[in-house]
Amino acid sequence: MTNRSDPAPVSAVLSSTTCPACAGSRIIDVFKPGALPVSVGVFYKTRAAALAAPRGSITLAWCPDCGFVHNREFNVDGDIFKPGYEVALHHSQTFRTFIRGVASRLIERFELNGKNIVEIGCGDAFFLKTLAALGGNDCIGIDPTVASEGEQAVQNGSVRLIRDYFGPTHQNLDANFICCLSVFEAIPHPAHLLAAAHAMASRAGAPLYFEVFNAWRAFEAEEVWSVHYEQCNYFSLESLHAILTRHGFEVEEAGTCYEGDQYLFVEARSERQPEHQPQQTANANVPEALTAFARSFEEKRDGWNRRLKRYRQEGKRAVVWGTGGKGITFLNALDAGGTIEYVVEINPDKQDKHVPGTGQLIVPPSFLAQYRPDKIIVTNALYRAEMESQARELGVDAEFLVA
């Protein structure tokens, strides 16, 4: 989430010539999907409001110096993150199992029992509550989207929520451990967040755990719906390692996690002096994964438009299952009007609202039993088995397709 506590002034739009990760000046445009809704976490009570949802331009640029990819057209002045922003995944059993495993592993590895833990960008604090419950830890979550500030007991631990953007005003909080999950992707000026995190970590020698979307795997797998506006940063394991090292952290462990390596993670500790100069490389050739991704986006968009047109002509009923970033990008990239009227979602906080940009009504899985679709389109293959199981329990015999 954007760091509005930064003391340094920032322009309304990210620089079109400089890499925000290493300050390199050789960035190269690699992908332009057009304008998309500025938020995949805001849903609307009426279709008209959803259709009028604000959009933002996306131009992904690649840095040959550090490998970082970012949306150079991201508007840092846009107030995207506030209460009501809803992207929670823990309504999925698949995700709940994963996140409990992460918490258990970190508690064991870093001896997090009765410790002070700070999470940067905690959302609704599901992960923090898990750390508090399993380890008896006292946790602080800092996030501009928290619905209600305050402290609550969680078994033998506690969780205190602060509605704010993480920055220098928080770096003096006591922390034995610092974590940041699925947030660093949405920081347009990552150096400012890392400076505050470095100061916090240095005070007590606190280890740090970062987890981000594995964008490079998505590029290589041509998962073209994985780009959305507020996710302005797209990391590979190498570029994530590089940005932390450059800003004063020593990476102790790094790798991939979650089903199909969906996420990247690093475990790091602060060093004394951050670096200041980008490391220049001789190779400025755009990786094939990025050029192929751009081609694949156009091919898949055109192919799905033809398919949806055929469904309309044949009178087939189709629904999309999932209103995460992939689902919203999929719908907004296509001409889905008249074919897809409903989108299925297990998160009750999204149900009975409308998809930003395209206006489909969001319905619970139980709706499928009465609607009886012919086709169910899944935009994240990771959850297909879970969705198919729920559909079978409802007696729904539709064809499942992965977008």
C-alpha positions as CSV (number, residue, x, y, z in Angstrom):
1,M,0.0,0.0,0.0
2,T,1.2,3.4,-0.8
3,N,3.4,5.1,1.8
4,R,1.8,8.5,2.4
5,S,4.0,9.1,5.4
6,D,7.0,9.7,3.2
7,P,8.7,13.0,4.0
8,A,10.0,13.4,0.4
9,P,7.6,14.9,-2.2
10,V,6.4,12.7,-5.0
11,S,5.0,13.5,-8.4
12,A,1.4,12.6,-9.2
13,V,2.5,10.0,-11.7
14,L,5.6,7.8,-11.3
15,S,8.6,8.9,-13.3
16,S,8.5,7.6,-16.9
17,T,12.3,7.3,-17.0
18,T,13.5,6.0,-13.7
19,C,13.3,2.6,-12.0
20,P,11.8,3.0,-8.5
21,A,13.7,0.0,-7.2
22,C,17.3,0.9,-8.2
23,A,17.1,4.4,-9.7
24,G,18.3,3.0,-13.0
25,S,17.5,5.2,-16.0
26,R,17.2,2.6,-18.8
27,I,13.6,1.3,-18.3
28,I,11.9,-0.2,-21.3
29,D,8.1,-0.4,-21.9
30,V,7.0,-4.0,-22.3
31,F,3.2,-4.2,-21.8
32,K,0.2,-1.9,-22.2
33,P,-3.2,-3.6,-21.5
34,G,-5.1,-0.4,-21.6
35,A,-7.0,1.3,-18.8
36,L,-8.4,-0.9,-16.0
37,P,-10.3,-0.1,-12.7
38,V,-8.0,1.6,-10.3
39,S,-9.1,-0.8,-7.5
40,V,-9.8,-4.5,-7.4
41,G,-10.9,-4.2,-3.8
42,V,-13.8,-1.7,-4.1
43,F,-17.2,-3.1,-5.1
44,Y,-20.4,-1.1,-5.7
45,K,-24.0,-1.3,-4.5
46,T,-25.4,-0.5,-7.9
47,R,-24.6,-1.5,-11.5
48,A,-24.5,2.2,-12.6
49,A,-21.9,3.0,-10.0
50,A,-19.8,0.0,-10.9
51,L,-19.8,1.0,-14.6
52,A,-18.6,4.5,-13.6
53,A,-15.7,3.1,-11.5
54,P,-12.6,5.1,-12.1
55,R,-9.9,3.6,-14.4
56,G,-6.2,4.1,-14.6
57,S,-3.7,3.6,-17.4
58,I,-1.1,0.8,-17.2
59,T,2.3,0.7,-18.9
60,L,4.5,-2.0,-17.5
61,A,8.2,-1.1,-17.8
62,W,11.2,-3.4,-17.3
63,C,14.5,-2.3,-15.8
64,P,17.5,-4.0,-17.4
65,D,19.7,-3.0,-14.4
66,C,17.8,-4.9,-11.7
67,G,15.0,-6.8,-13.5
68,F,12.2,-4.9,-11.7
69,V,8.9,-4.4,-13.5
70,H,6.5,-1.7,-12.6
71,N,3.6,0.4,-13.9
72,R,5.2,3.7,-14.7
73,E,1.8,5.3,-15.1
74,F,0.6,4.6,-11.6
75,N,-0.9,7.7,-10.0
76,V,0.6,8.0,-6.5
77,D,-1.9,10.6,-5.5
78,G,-4.9,8.3,-5.9
79,D,-6.6,7.4,-2.6
80,I,-7.2,3.7,-3.4
81,F,-6.7,2.2,0.1
82,K,-9.3,3.0,2.7
83,P,-11.9,1.2,4.9
84,G,-14.1,-0.9,2.7
85,Y,-11.2,-2.1,0.5
86,E,-11.8,-5.9,0.3
87,V,-9.4,-8.4,-1.0
88,A,-9.4,-11.1,1.7
89,L,-8.6,-14.6,0.6
90,H,-9.1,-16.5,3.9
91,H,-12.7,-17.5,3.0
92,S,-11.0,-20.1,0.9
93,Q,-10.0,-23.3,2.8
94,T,-7.1,-23.7,0.4
95,F,-5.8,-20.3,1.5
96,R,-6.5,-20.8,5.2
97,T,-4.5,-24.0,5.2
98,F,-1.6,-22.2,3.6
99,I,-1.6,-19.1,5.8
100,R,-1.7,-21.2,9.0
101,G,1.3,-23.2,7.7
102,V,3.2,-19.9,7.1
103,A,2.4,-18.7,10.6
104,S,3.4,-22.0,12.2
105,R,6.7,-22.1,10.3
106,L,7.7,-18.6,11.2
107,I,6.8,-19.1,14.9
108,E,9.1,-22.1,15.0
109,R,11.9,-20.6,12.9
110,F,12.1,-17.3,14.7
111,E,10.9,-18.5,18.2
112,L,7.9,-16.2,18.0
113,N,6.3,-16.9,21.4
114,G,5.3,-14.0,23.6
115,K,7.0,-11.5,21.1
116,N,6.1,-8.2,19.7
117,I,5.2,-8.4,16.0
118,V,4.5,-5.6,13.5
119,E,2.7,-6.3,10.2
120,I,3.0,-3.7,7.4
121,G,-0.4,-3.7,5.6
122,C,-2.4,-6.2,7.7
123,G,-5.7,-5.9,5.9
124,D,-8.4,-7.4,8.2
125,A,-5.6,-8.9,10.4
126,F,-6.3,-12.6,9.6
127,F,-2.6,-13.4,9.5
128,L,-1.8,-11.4,12.7
129,K,-4.6,-13.1,14.6
130,T,-3.2,-16.4,13.6
131,L,0.3,-15.4,14.9
132,A,-1.2,-14.1,18.1
133,A,-3.3,-17.2,18.7
134,L,-0.6,-19.8,17.8
135,G,2.3,-18.0,19.6
136,G,0.8,-15.9,22.3
137,N,2.3,-12.8,20.6
138,D,1.4,-9.2,20.9
139,C,0.8,-7.9,17.4
140,I,0.4,-4.5,15.8
141,G,-1.1,-4.2,12.3
142,I,-0.7,-0.9,10.3
143,D,-3.0,-0.5,7.3
144,P,-5.2,2.3,5.9
145,T,-8.0,-0.1,5.2
146,V,-8.7,-1.4,8.7
147,A,-12.4,-1.2,9.5
148,S,-11.9,-0.4,13.2
149,E,-8.9,0.7,15.2
150,G,-8.1,-0.6,18.7
151,E,-6.8,-3.6,20.5
152,Q,-8.3,-7.1,21.2
153,A,-7.2,-10.2,23.0
154,V,-6.6,-13.2,20.8
155,Q,-6.3,-16.3,23.0
156,N,-3.0,-15.7,24.9
157,G,-1.9,-12.8,22.6
158,S,-3.3,-9.6,21.3
159,V,-3.8,-7.6,18.1
160,R,-3.8,-3.8,17.9
161,L,-4.8,-2.2,14.6
162,I,-3.7,1.2,13.4
163,R,-5.4,2.8,10.4
164,D,-2.5,4.4,8.6
165,Y,0.1,4.0,5.9
166,F,3.3,2.6,7.3
167,G,6.1,5.1,7.3
168,P,8.7,6.9,9.5
169,T,6.1,7.8,12.2
170,H,5.9,4.0,13.0
171,Q,9.6,3.1,12.8
172,N,10.1,3.4,16.6
173,L,7.5,0.8,17.5
174,D,8.9,-2.1,19.4
175,A,9.2,-5.1,17.2
176,N,10.8,-8.4,17.6
177,F,9.6,-9.5,14.2
178,I,8.3,-7.5,11.1
179,C,6.2,-9.0,8.3
180,C,4.6,-7.8,5.1
181,L,2.4,-10.1,3.0
182,S,0.9,-9.2,-0.4
183,V,1.4,-5.5,0.1
184,F,4.9,-4.7,-1.2
185,E,3.5,-5.1,-4.8
186,A,1.3,-2.0,-4.2
187,I,4.0,0.4,-3.0
188,P,4.9,2.9,-5.8
189,H,7.9,4.2,-3.9
190,P,9.3,1.0,-2.3
191,A,12.5,2.7,-1.1
192,H,10.6,4.8,1.4
193,L,8.9,1.8,3.0
194,L,12.1,-0.1,3.2
195,A,13.9,2.8,4.9
196,A,11.3,2.9,7.6
197,A,11.3,-0.9,7.9
198,H,15.1,-0.9,8.1
199,A,15.1,1.7,10.9
200,M,12.6,-0.4,12.9
201,A,14.4,-3.7,12.3
202,S,17.8,-2.2,13.2
203,R,16.7,-1.0,16.6
204,A,16.1,-4.5,18.0
205,G,17.8,-6.7,15.4
206,A,14.3,-7.8,14.3
207,P,14.1,-10.3,11.4
208,L,11.8,-9.4,8.5
209,Y,9.5,-11.6,6.4
210,F,8.2,-10.3,3.0
211,E,5.9,-12.2,0.8
212,V,4.7,-11.0,-2.6
213,F,2.9,-12.2,-5.7
214,N,5.3,-14.2,-8.0
215,A,4.9,-12.1,-11.0
216,W,7.7,-13.7,-13.0
217,R,6.0,-17.1,-12.8
218,A,2.8,-15.4,-14.1
219,F,4.7,-13.9,-17.0
220,E,6.4,-17.2,-17.9
221,A,3.1,-19.1,-17.6
222,E,1.3,-16.4,-19.6
223,E,-1.3,-15.8,-16.9
224,V,-2.3,-12.6,-18.7
225,W,-5.1,-11.6,-16.3
226,S,-2.6,-11.2,-13.4
227,V,-2.0,-7.5,-14.1
228,H,-4.1,-4.9,-12.3
229,Y,-3.7,-1.2,-11.5
230,E,-2.9,-1.0,-7.8
231,Q,-0.5,-3.8,-8.1
232,C,2.1,-1.5,-9.5
233,N,5.2,-3.7,-8.8
234,Y,5.9,-7.0,-10.4
235,F,8.8,-9.0,-8.8
236,S,10.9,-11.9,-9.8
237,L,12.8,-13.7,-7.0
238,E,16.0,-12.0,-8.2
239,S,14.6,-8.5,-8.3
240,L,13.0,-8.9,-4.9
241,H,16.3,-10.1,-3.5
242,A,18.1,-7.2,-5.2
243,I,15.8,-4.4,-3.9
244,L,16.1,-5.6,-0.3
245,T,19.9,-6.0,-0.5
246,R,20.3,-2.5,-2.1
247,H,18.2,-1.0,0.8
248,G,20.3,-2.4,3.6
249,F,18.9,-5.9,4.3
250,E,20.8,-9.2,4.3
251,V,18.6,-11.9,2.8
252,E,19.0,-15.1,4.8
253,E,16.4,-17.3,3.0
254,A,14.3,-16.7,-0.2
255,G,12.1,-18.9,-2.4
256,T,8.6,-19.6,-3.6
257,C,5.5,-20.7,-1.7
258,Y,1.8,-21.4,-2.0
259,E,0.3,-23.8,-4.5
260,G,2.1,-23.7,-7.8
261,D,4.7,-21.2,-6.5
262,Q,2.1,-18.4,-6.5
263,Y,4.1,-16.3,-4.1
264,L,7.8,-15.3,-3.4
265,F,9.2,-14.9,0.1
266,V,12.3,-13.5,1.7
267,E,13.6,-13.7,5.2
268,A,16.0,-10.9,6.0
269,R,17.8,-8.9,8.6
270,S,19.0,-5.3,8.5
271,E,22.6,-4.3,7.8
272,R,24.3,-1.1,8.7
273,Q,24.6,0.7,5.4
274,P,22.2,0.6,2.4
275,E,23.8,0.8,-1.1
276,H,23.1,3.9,-3.2
277,Q,24.1,3.2,-6.8
278,P,22.3,0.9,-9.2
279,Q,24.3,-2.0,-10.6
280,Q,24.5,-1.6,-14.3
281,T,24.3,-4.7,-16.5
282,A,25.4,-5.0,-20.1
283,N,22.3,-6.8,-21.4
284,A,19.4,-4.6,-22.3
285,N,17.4,-7.2,-24.3
286,V,13.9,-7.6,-23.0
287,P,13.3,-11.1,-21.7
288,E,11.3,-13.4,-23.9
289,A,8.9,-14.0,-21.1
290,L,7.8,-10.4,-21.2
291,T,7.4,-10.1,-25.0
292,A,5.5,-13.4,-25.1
293,F,3.3,-12.2,-22.3
294,A,2.2,-9.2,-24.3
295,R,1.5,-11.3,-27.3
296,S,-0.4,-13.8,-25.3
297,F,-2.6,-11.1,-23.7
298,E,-3.9,-10.0,-27.1
299,E,-4.4,-13.6,-28.3
300,K,-6.3,-14.7,-25.2
301,R,-8.4,-11.6,-25.1
302,D,-9.4,-12.0,-28.8
303,G,-10.0,-15.8,-28.3
304,W,-12.2,-15.3,-25.3
305,N,-14.2,-12.6,-27.0
306,R,-14.9,-15.0,-29.9
307,R,-15.9,-17.7,-27.4
308,L,-18.3,-15.4,-25.5
309,K,-19.9,-14.2,-28.7
310,R,-20.5,-17.9,-29.6
311,Y,-22.0,-18.5,-26.2
312,R,-24.4,-15.6,-26.8
313,Q,-25.4,-16.9,-30.2
314,E,-26.0,-20.4,-28.8
315,G,-27.9,-19.2,-25.7
316,K,-25.4,-20.6,-23.3
317,R,-25.3,-19.4,-19.7
318,A,-21.8,-18.5,-18.5
319,V,-20.6,-17.2,-15.1
320,V,-17.2,-16.2,-13.8
321,W,-16.1,-17.6,-10.4
322,G,-13.8,-15.3,-8.5
323,T,-13.6,-11.5,-8.0
324,G,-9.9,-11.2,-7.2
325,G,-7.6,-9.2,-9.4
326,K,-7.5,-11.8,-12.1
327,G,-11.3,-12.0,-12.3
328,I,-11.7,-8.2,-12.6
329,T,-9.0,-7.8,-15.2
330,F,-10.5,-10.7,-17.2
331,L,-13.9,-9.1,-17.3
332,N,-12.7,-5.6,-18.0
333,A,-10.4,-6.8,-20.8
334,L,-13.3,-8.5,-22.7
335,D,-16.6,-7.7,-24.3
336,A,-18.5,-9.7,-21.7
337,G,-21.7,-7.7,-21.7
338,G,-24.8,-9.8,-22.5
339,T,-23.0,-13.1,-21.9
340,I,-21.8,-12.9,-18.3
341,E,-24.4,-11.4,-16.0
342,Y,-23.2,-12.9,-12.7
343,V,-19.9,-13.5,-10.9
344,V,-19.7,-16.1,-8.1
345,E,-17.7,-15.3,-4.9
346,I,-17.4,-17.0,-1.6
347,N,-16.4,-13.9,0.3
348,P,-19.7,-12.6,1.9
349,D,-18.4,-9.0,2.0
350,K,-18.5,-8.9,-1.8
351,Q,-21.8,-10.6,-2.4
352,D,-24.8,-8.6,-3.6
353,K,-22.5,-5.9,-5.0
354,H,-21.2,-5.2,-8.5
355,V,-17.9,-5.7,-10.3
356,P,-16.0,-2.5,-10.9
357,G,-15.9,-1.5,-14.5
358,T,-18.3,-4.1,-15.9
359,G,-21.2,-4.1,-13.4
360,Q,-21.9,-7.9,-13.1
361,L,-23.8,-8.8,-9.9
362,I,-21.7,-10.8,-7.4
363,V,-23.6,-13.8,-6.1
364,P,-22.8,-16.6,-3.6
365,P,-22.1,-20.2,-4.8
366,S,-25.6,-21.2,-3.8
367,F,-27.0,-19.1,-6.6
368,L,-25.6,-21.6,-9.1
369,A,-28.2,-24.2,-8.0
370,Q,-31.0,-22.0,-9.3
371,Y,-29.2,-20.4,-12.2
372,R,-27.8,-23.6,-13.7
373,P,-25.0,-22.2,-15.9
374,D,-23.6,-24.2,-18.8
375,K,-20.1,-22.8,-18.3
376,I,-18.2,-21.7,-15.2
377,I,-15.1,-19.7,-16.0
378,V,-12.3,-19.8,-13.4
379,T,-9.7,-17.1,-13.6
380,N,-7.3,-18.5,-11.0
381,A,-6.7,-22.2,-11.6
382,L,-5.3,-22.6,-8.1
383,Y,-8.9,-22.7,-6.7
384,R,-10.5,-24.8,-9.5
385,A,-10.7,-28.0,-7.4
386,E,-12.2,-26.2,-4.5
387,M,-14.8,-24.6,-6.7
388,E,-15.7,-27.8,-8.6
389,S,-16.2,-29.5,-5.2
390,Q,-18.6,-26.8,-4.1
391,A,-20.5,-27.0,-7.4
392,R,-20.9,-30.7,-7.2
393,E,-22.3,-30.4,-3.7
394,L,-24.9,-28.0,-5.1
395,G,-25.8,-30.5,-7.9
396,V,-24.4,-28.2,-10.6
397,D,-23.1,-30.0,-13.6
398,A,-21.5,-27.2,-15.6
399,E,-18.3,-27.3,-17.7
400,F,-15.4,-25.7,-15.9
401,L,-13.0,-23.6,-18.0
402,V,-9.8,-21.9,-16.9
403,A,-9.5,-18.4,-18.4
